[in-house]
Amino acid sequence: MAVRTLKRDTEYESVKISFLTDKANRDALDTIATALDRDRSYILNEAVTAYLEMQQWHLKDTRKAIEEADAGDFASDREVRQAFAKY
């Protein structure tokens, strides 16, 4: 699975998607959109972009951790105790 990084400063092709949500979510979107003087699509795009960026970071970090584990790159017992002793 390829992970694409989102770019806000490049041109993109708009595509139409639709999905169902509950009335409370729609009302919250509209409240935020009104407060920011933006339309619902703008708020949804901001929310989706933020979600995708977080998920992409999580996937990348998880894959890195799996690679390290597969390579046997683990913290020693001493290193773990030292880390926990800080807190």
N, C-alpha and C positions, 0 to 999 in steps of 0.2 A: 504494500500500500504506500503510495507516494504521499508525502505531506507537502502541501504548497504553502508558502508564506504569503500572507495577504499584503498587498501594496496599496496604500491609500493615495499615493502621489502619481499613479499611472492611470491612463484611460482604461475603461473597462466597458464591456458590453452589458447593458442592462437586460435581465431576463425576468420574466414574470413567474412568480411562484405563489402558491396559496396554501394555507393550512388552517386548521380549526383551533380555536382557543376558547377559553371560557369568557363570559361577559366581564368578569372582574379584571382579567388581563387586558382585554380591549379597552375597558374604561381607564385603567391605569396608564396604558399607552397614550390614550387621548389626553389625559390630564397632563402627562409629561410633555407631550407634543404642544399643547396649548401654552404651558408655562414657558417653554423654550422658543415659542413662535416658529415651530417646525411642523412638518406634516408627519403622519403616522409612518410612512415609508422611511423617512429619515431616521426616526427613532428605532424602528425595527432593524434597519441596516447597521446602525451603531451597535445595537445589542448583539446582533448576529456576528458582526466583526469581532467584538470583544470576546464573545464566547468561543469563536473559532481560534482566535489567537491564543487563548488560554488552553484550549484542548490541544492545539499543535505543540505548544510548549510542553504540556504534560506528556504527550506521546513521545516527543524527542527525548525528554528526560528519562522516561521509563525505558525506552530502547537503549539509551546509554547505560542505565543501571543493569539491564539484562546482559549487555555485552560485557560489562565489567564482571558481573557474577559468573558468566560463562568462562571468562578468562581466569577465574579464581582470585580476582582482585577484591578481597574482603578485608575489613578492618580486623585487626587482631583483638583478642580479649582485652589486652592492656589498653589499646587505643579506644575501645568502647568504654571501658571503665573511666578513662581520662575524660572522655567527652561527657559522660553522665555526671562526673564529679563537678563539672563547671556549673551545673544547675542544681 
